[in-house]
């Protein structure tokens, strides 16, 4: 028998890849390819299961799964009846029914939303230099105190703040230290020293949190709520081309042509970018949804979270619900998603419904596997390993064991409930779209900030990409703080007789605006400037609203 060695070698590689994807073969010292059991809380810790669950304070884990399923059955079955009845009676005005003979189909049209960036209100303000803006923001939240020297015992001098700001602007705008030195009053060596000593991922994250926390306390912040008493967040990725071949850079002809790139994944809540990370362009965004939400350390904590179709998978409904988030994605094809609806009764029970389940829930499977599901969810809560790795394995492993099937089954119940609510509630659909628009608005701001050198990463490592991205987020946060501060002062000074009318108008004003911020030119970083004349700026905004 003639063996073609080159084909045999290819077969070995193919089988190895399939085995790695299914989890049958693993690499113990790897992060993404170690055994799934190694990702979870160890046996010794799990002996204290009840105590750990109590400390996590997650209701679904502490209740008997049978009780949870009873409540879910009541909610889902009621929704199936009421949503179909409302469609039949014509009470759901958002849905469009199309008749063709004896067949009835439906569509759910989307209304185009208006652009939410660069509101004309801010065009009336005089141009402000980015250094001046950062000084103003620092005077109200003290974010510069977050920049601690890597040698902890070293005390920072006041003059070094100028150097740090120069380095932040250089990285945030993608100008780089050399060009920054040419267009500012600080030398390259000074900027380089400030970058190496102070611009760590931890310092930048803490500085961003300080700005976000100060934003949270401004009076205008609550007026950004999409729904009353609800902070509605969204997360989405923004593709960025890389000039250098970093370990996480990947090809994507749709976005980069023949080049490579990465994705900046950002969590935006009430217009504020409260968390971000760099992921590979090949990585599925849905694996990072819980990660970016659960590891948000700012005071701005969302109640409701939206993503587009790329942020959905087969476990995110269950996981986010477990950790007390309401998951509200927008699907590209909502009709296709209704074909995955499930129900607790026999399928014949739903035969006369327009929206009907295509499969029956296997309750016993969920009940049997519940202890294993608890262990996985507790492991996520304790951050025993990278959460995106666990979720990636759960949602895409080729090997379908009974625990994974049970999790998919439970996830599909929560998904079915949401889809029915989404179809039945036009306000919910509009709110989801508005939250996603805010994420896209921040991406436009980020592109405007990170504009130098065609907006391409020019660094050697993933760590540097994250630092440069955090610098851009810091500038974005500062701009949004400045705009929100002005709106807050405006709200405090308006005539009480016109307050309701003005508030309703200002609710439609996005703080994501940068036409009044000078992001380029020459930077005089060490020059002392007069404090901003806030009262004069407020008067200019008042004049605009009066016309």
C-alpha positions in Angstrom: 0.0 0.0 0.0 1.4 3.4 -1.1 1.3 6.0 1.7 1.6 9.6 0.6 3.5 11.1 3.6 2.6 14.7 2.8 -1.2 13.9 2.9 -0.8 11.7 5.9 0.9 14.6 7.8 -1.9 16.9 6.8 -4.4 14.3 8.1 -2.6 14.2 11.5 -2.7 18.0 11.8 -6.4 18.0 10.8 -7.3 15.3 13.4 -5.2 17.1 16.0 -7.1 20.4 15.4 -10.4 18.6 15.6 -9.4 17.0 18.9 -8.3 20.3 20.4 -11.5 21.9 19.4 -13.6 19.2 21.0 -11.5 19.1 24.1 -10.5 15.4 23.6 -6.8 16.5 23.4 -5.5 19.3 25.7 -2.3 21.0 26.6 -2.0 21.4 30.4 0.3 24.4 30.3 -1.8 26.3 27.8 -4.5 28.8 28.6 -6.9 28.3 25.6 -6.2 24.5 25.2 -5.9 23.1 28.6 -8.5 20.6 29.9 -11.9 22.1 30.6 -11.8 20.6 34.1 -8.6 22.5 34.9 -10.5 25.8 34.1 -13.0 25.1 36.9 -12.8 25.5 40.7 -10.8 22.6 42.2 -12.4 19.7 44.1 -11.1 20.9 47.5 -12.6 24.3 47.1 -15.9 22.8 45.8 -16.3 20.9 49.1 -17.4 24.3 50.5 -20.0 24.7 47.7 -22.8 26.1 49.9 -20.6 28.7 51.5 -19.2 29.9 48.2 -22.6 30.1 46.6 -23.8 32.1 49.6 -20.9 34.5 49.4 -21.5 35.1 45.7 -25.1 36.1 46.5 -26.5 34.8 43.2 -30.2 33.7 43.8 -30.4 31.2 40.9 -27.5 29.2 42.3 -28.9 29.0 45.8 -32.5 27.9 44.8 -33.5 24.4 43.8 -33.4 24.2 40.0 -36.9 22.6 40.1 -38.3 25.8 41.6 -36.6 27.9 39.0 -38.0 25.8 36.2 -41.5 26.1 37.5 -41.3 29.9 37.4 -39.7 29.8 33.9 -42.4 27.6 32.6 -45.1 29.9 33.9 -43.4 33.0 32.3 -42.7 31.3 29.0 -46.0 29.6 28.5 -47.9 32.8 29.4 -45.8 34.9 27.0 -46.4 32.4 24.2 -50.1 32.8 24.6 -50.3 36.6 25.2 -47.8 37.6 22.5 -49.6 35.5 19.8 -53.0 36.9 20.9 -51.7 40.5 20.7 -50.4 39.8 17.1 -53.7 38.2 16.1 -55.8 41.1 17.5 -53.5 43.7 15.8 -52.4 45.1 19.2 -48.7 44.7 18.4 -48.3 47.8 16.1 -44.6 47.1 15.5 -45.1 43.8 13.7 -46.1 43.7 10.0 -48.2 40.7 8.9 -47.9 39.5 5.3 -50.6 37.1 3.9 -50.0 34.7 1.0 -53.0 32.4 0.4 -53.4 30.4 3.6 -49.9 31.2 4.8 -49.2 34.2 7.1 -45.7 35.5 7.6 -44.4 38.5 9.5 -41.6 41.1 9.5 -40.3 43.4 12.2 -39.2 46.6 10.5 -36.4 48.7 12.0 -36.6 52.4 12.1 -33.3 54.2 11.2 -32.0 56.2 14.3 -30.7 59.7 14.0 -26.9 60.3 14.4 -26.0 60.8 18.0 -22.6 62.5 17.7 -21.4 66.1 17.5 -24.7 67.8 18.5 -25.0 71.4 17.2 -25.2 72.6 20.8 -21.4 72.1 21.3 -20.5 73.8 18.0 -21.3 77.1 19.8 -18.4 76.6 22.2 -14.9 78.0 21.6 -12.2 75.5 20.7 -10.4 74.1 23.7 -6.9 72.6 23.6 -6.7 69.0 24.8 -4.1 69.9 27.5 -6.4 72.5 28.8 -9.3 70.1 28.8 -7.3 67.4 30.7 -6.3 70.0 33.3 -9.9 71.0 33.8 -11.0 67.3 34.2 -8.2 66.6 36.6 -9.2 69.5 38.8 -12.6 67.9 39.2 -11.8 64.2 39.6 -8.0 64.0 40.3 -7.4 61.3 37.7 -3.7 62.3 37.5 -3.1 60.9 41.0 -3.7 57.4 39.5 -0.3 57.6 37.7 2.0 56.0 40.2 5.7 55.4 39.3 6.5 51.7 38.7 9.0 52.1 41.4 6.4 52.5 44.2 8.7 54.5 46.5 9.3 57.2 43.9 7.4 60.5 44.5 6.1 62.2 41.4 6.8 66.0 41.0 4.2 68.4 39.7 6.2 69.0 36.5 6.0 65.3 35.7 2.2 65.6 35.2 2.9 67.7 32.1 5.2 64.9 30.8 2.7 62.2 31.6 -0.1 64.1 29.8 2.2 64.6 26.8 2.9 60.9 26.7 -0.9 60.0 27.0 -1.8 62.4 24.2 1.1 61.0 22.0 -0.3 57.4 22.4 -4.0 58.3 22.4 -3.8 60.1 19.1 -1.4 57.5 17.6 1.1 60.3 17.0 3.9 58.5 18.9 6.5 59.9 21.1 8.9 61.1 18.4 6.4 63.1 16.5 5.0 64.4 19.8 8.4 65.7 20.8 8.6 67.5 17.4 5.2 69.2 17.9 5.4 70.0 21.6 7.6 71.7 24.2 8.8 68.4 25.8 11.7 66.4 24.6 11.5 62.8 23.3 13.7 61.5 26.1 11.4 63.1 28.7 8.3 61.7 27.0 9.9 58.2 26.8 10.8 58.3 30.5 7.2 59.3 31.5 5.8 56.5 29.3 8.0 53.8 30.7 7.6 55.0 34.3 3.9 55.8 34.5 1.8 54.5 31.6 1.0 51.1 32.8 -2.3 49.3 32.1 -3.2 49.4 35.8 -2.5 53.2 36.1 -4.5 54.0 32.9 -7.4 51.8 34.0 -7.6 53.5 37.4 -7.4 56.9 35.8 -10.3 56.0 33.5 -12.3 54.7 36.4 -11.8 58.0 38.3 -13.2 60.0 35.4 -16.1 57.6 34.9 -16.9 57.7 38.7 -16.9 61.5 38.6 -19.1 61.5 35.5 -21.5 59.2 37.4 -22.0 61.9 40.1 -22.8 64.7 37.6 -26.5 65.8 37.6 -26.8 65.3 33.8 -25.8 61.7 34.0 -29.2 60.4 35.0 -30.8 62.1 32.1 -28.7 59.8 29.8 -30.8 56.9 31.1 -32.6 55.3 28.1 -35.3 54.1 30.5 -36.0 55.5 33.9 -33.7 54.2 36.7 -32.0 51.9 34.2 -28.4 52.1 33.0 -28.5 50.4 29.7 -25.0 49.4 28.4 -23.8 47.9 25.2 -20.5 46.3 24.0 -19.1 46.0 20.5 -15.8 45.6 18.7 -14.0 48.2 16.5 -11.6 46.8 14.0 -8.1 48.4 14.0 -5.4 47.6 11.4 -1.9 46.7 12.6 1.2 47.7 10.8 3.3 45.2 12.7 2.6 41.4 12.9 1.7 41.0 16.6 0.7 37.7 18.1 -3.0 38.6 18.2 -3.2 40.2 14.7 -5.2 38.3 12.2 -6.3 38.6 8.6 -9.8 39.8 7.8 -10.3 40.7 4.1 -13.6 42.5 5.0 -11.9 45.0 7.3 -8.2 44.9 6.5 -7.9 43.8 2.9 -4.6 41.9 2.6 -3.4 43.3 6.0 -3.9 42.2 9.5 -5.6 43.8 12.5 -7.2 43.5 16.0 -10.5 44.5 17.6 -10.9 47.1 20.3 -13.8 45.7 22.4 -15.5 48.4 24.5 -18.3 48.5 27.1 -20.3 51.8 26.9 -22.9 52.7 29.5 -24.9 56.0 29.3 -22.5 57.2 26.6 -19.4 56.5 28.9 -16.7 54.0 27.8 -16.4 52.2 31.2 -14.2 49.2 30.2 -12.3 48.0 27.2 -9.9 45.4 26.0 -8.1 44.4 22.8 -9.0 41.0 21.3 -7.9 39.2 18.1 -9.9 40.0 15.0 -10.5 36.2 14.7 -12.0 35.9 18.3 -15.7 35.7 18.7 -17.0 38.8 20.5 -19.6 36.8 22.4 -16.9 35.1 24.4 -16.0 38.5 26.0 -19.4 39.9 26.8 -19.5 38.6 30.4 -15.8 39.2 30.9 -16.0 42.9 30.1 -19.2 43.4 32.2 -18.1 41.4 35.2 -14.7 43.0 35.4 -15.9 46.6 35.1 -14.5 48.3 38.2 -16.1 51.7 37.8 -19.1 52.9 39.8 -21.3 52.9 36.6 -22.9 49.4 36.8 -25.4 48.6 34.1 -28.8 46.8 34.7 -29.4 46.0 31.1 -26.9 45.0 28.4 -27.2 44.9 24.6 -25.0 43.5 21.8 -25.5 42.9 18.2 -25.7 39.4 16.7 -21.9 38.9 17.0 -22.2 39.2 20.8 -24.6 36.2 21.1 -23.9 32.5 21.6 -25.5 29.5 23.2 -24.7 30.3 26.9 -24.7 34.1 27.3 -28.4 34.4 28.3 -27.9 31.9 31.1 -24.6 33.3 32.3 -25.7 37.0 32.3 -29.0 36.1 34.0 -27.1 34.2 36.7 -25.0 37.2 37.5 -28.1 39.5 37.6 -27.7 41.2 34.2 -30.6 41.5 31.8 -29.3 40.4 28.4 -30.9 42.2 25.5 -29.3 41.6 22.1 -30.4 42.9 18.7 -30.5 40.1 16.1 -29.8 40.7 12.5 -32.6 38.3 11.5 -35.1 38.0 14.3 -37.4 35.8 12.2 -34.7 33.1 12.0 -34.3 33.3 15.8 -38.0 32.6 16.4 -37.3 29.2 14.8 -35.3 28.3 17.9 -38.1 29.0 20.3 -38.7 26.2 22.9 -41.7 25.3 25.1 -42.5 23.1 28.1 -45.5 21.3 26.4 -45.8 18.9 23.6 -45.3 20.7 20.2 -48.9 19.8 19.2 -50.0 22.1 22.0 -48.7 25.1 20.0 -49.9 24.2 16.4 -52.3 27.1 16.0 -49.8 29.8 17.0 -48.0 32.1 14.6 -44.9 32.2 16.9 -44.5 28.6 18.1 -41.8 26.5 19.6 -39.8 24.1 17.5 -38.6 21.9 20.3 -39.7 20.8 23.7 -37.5 21.5 26.8 -35.9 18.5 28.4 -36.4 19.5 32.0 -34.9 16.3 33.5 -31.6 16.9 31.6 -31.3 20.3 33.3 -32.2 18.9 36.7 -29.7 16.0 36.5 -26.8 18.2 35.4 -27.6 21.2 37.7 -24.7 20.4 40.2 -22.2 20.5 37.3 -23.8 23.7 35.9 -23.5 25.3 39.4 -19.8 24.5 39.5 -19.1 26.1 36.1 -21.1 29.2 37.0 -19.3 29.5 40.4 -16.0 29.2 38.6 -16.9 32.1 36.4 -17.9 34.1 39.5 -14.7 33.4 41.3 -12.6 34.2 38.2 -10.7 31.0 38.7 -9.5 31.3 35.1 -10.0 33.6 32.0 -13.8 33.9 31.7 -13.6 34.3 27.9 -11.9 30.9 27.7 -14.6 29.1 29.6 -17.4 30.7 27.7 -15.6 30.0 24.4 -15.4 26.3 25.2 -19.0 26.1 26.4 -20.4 27.8 23.4 -18.4 26.2 20.7 -16.8 23.0 21.8 -17.5 20.2 19.2 -17.8 17.6 22.0 -21.4 17.8 23.2 -21.5 16.3 26.7 -24.6 16.1 28.9 -23.6 19.2 31.0 -23.1 21.3 27.9 -26.4 20.2 26.5 -28.2 21.1 29.7 -26.7 24.5 29.7 -27.7 25.1 26.1 -31.2 23.9 27.1 -31.5 26.3 30.0 -30.0 29.2 28.0 -32.6 28.6 25.3 -35.4 29.1 27.8 -34.1 32.5 28.7 -33.5 33.3 25.1 -37.1 32.3 24.1 -38.6 34.5 26.8 -36.5 37.5 25.6 -37.3 37.0 21.9 -41.1 37.0 22.7 -40.7 40.2 24.8 -38.6 41.8 22.1 -41.2 41.1 19.4 -44.0 42.3 21.6 -42.4 45.5 23.0 -41.5 48.3 20.6 -40.1 50.4 23.3 -37.6 47.6 24.2 -36.5 47.3 20.6 -36.0 51.1 20.4 -34.0 51.1 23.6 -31.8 48.3 22.4 -31.1 50.1 19.2 -30.4 53.4 21.1 -27.9 51.6 23.4 -26.0 50.1 20.4 -26.0 53.5 18.7 -24.2 55.0 21.7 -21.5 52.3 21.3 -21.1 53.2 17.7 -21.0 56.9 18.6 -18.1 56.2 20.9 -16.3 54.3 18.1 -16.6 57.5 16.0 -15.1 59.5 18.8 -12.3 56.9 19.2 -11.5 57.1 15.5 -11.3 60.9 15.7 -8.9 60.7 18.6 -6.7 57.8 17.2 -6.4 59.6 13.9 -2.7 59.9 13.3 -0.8 57.5 11.0 -4.1 56.4 9.4 -5.4 55.0 12.7 -3.2 51.9 12.5 -1.5 50.3 15.5 2.3 50.6 15.1 3.4 48.7 18.3 5.1 45.3 18.8 3.0 43.6 21.5 -0.6 43.0 22.6 0.3 44.8 25.9 1.3 47.9 24.1 -1.9 47.8 22.0 -3.9 47.7 25.3 -2.0 50.7 26.7 -2.4 52.8 23.6 -6.1 51.9 23.5 -6.5 52.9 27.2 -4.9 56.2 26.5 -7.4 56.9 23.7 -10.2 55.8 26.1 -8.9 58.3 28.7 -9.0 61.2 26.2 -12.5 60.1 25.2 -13.7 59.9 28.8 -12.2 63.4 29.5 -14.1 64.9 26.5 -17.4 63.2 27.6 -16.8 64.5 31.2 -16.2 68.0 30.0 -19.4 68.0 27.9 -21.5 66.4 30.6 -20.1 68.9 33.2 -21.3 71.8 31.0 -24.7 70.1 30.5 -25.0 69.7 34.3 -24.2 73.3 35.0 -26.7 74.3 32.3 -29.4 72.2 34.0 -28.6 73.8 37.4 -29.0 77.4 36.0 -32.0 77.1 33.8 -35.3 79.0 34.6 -37.6 76.8 36.7 -40.5 77.7 34.5 -38.8 76.2 31.5 -37.0 73.3 33.3 -39.1 70.4 32.0 -38.9 71.7 28.4 -35.1 72.2 28.6 -34.6 68.8 30.2 -36.5 67.0 27.4 -34.4 68.8 24.8 -31.1 68.0 26.6 -32.0 64.3 26.8 -31.6 64.3 23.1 -28.1 65.9 23.4 -25.3 63.3 23.4 -22.1 64.2 25.3 -20.1 62.4 22.6 -19.1 65.5 20.7 -15.6 66.7 19.8 -15.9 69.4 17.1 -15.0 72.0 19.9 -11.9 70.1 21.0 -8.6 70.6 19.2 -7.0 67.1 18.9 -4.1 68.2 16.7 -1.7 71.0 16.1 1.2 72.1 18.3 0.9 71.2 22.0 2.2 73.7 24.6 2.1 71.2 27.5 4.1 73.2 30.1 2.5 76.5 29.5 0.2 77.8 32.4 -3.2 78.9 31.2 -6.1 80.7 32.9 -8.9 78.6 34.3 -11.8 78.0 32.0 -14.6 80.7 32.1 -17.4 78.2 32.8 -20.0 80.8 33.4 -19.3 82.4 30.0 -19.6 78.9 28.3 -22.9 78.3 30.0 -24.2 81.6 28.8 -23.3 80.7 25.2 -25.2 77.4 25.6 -28.2 79.2 27.1 -28.2 81.5 24.1 -28.3 78.6 21.7 -31.2 76.9 23.6 -33.1 80.2 23.7 -33.1 80.5 19.9 
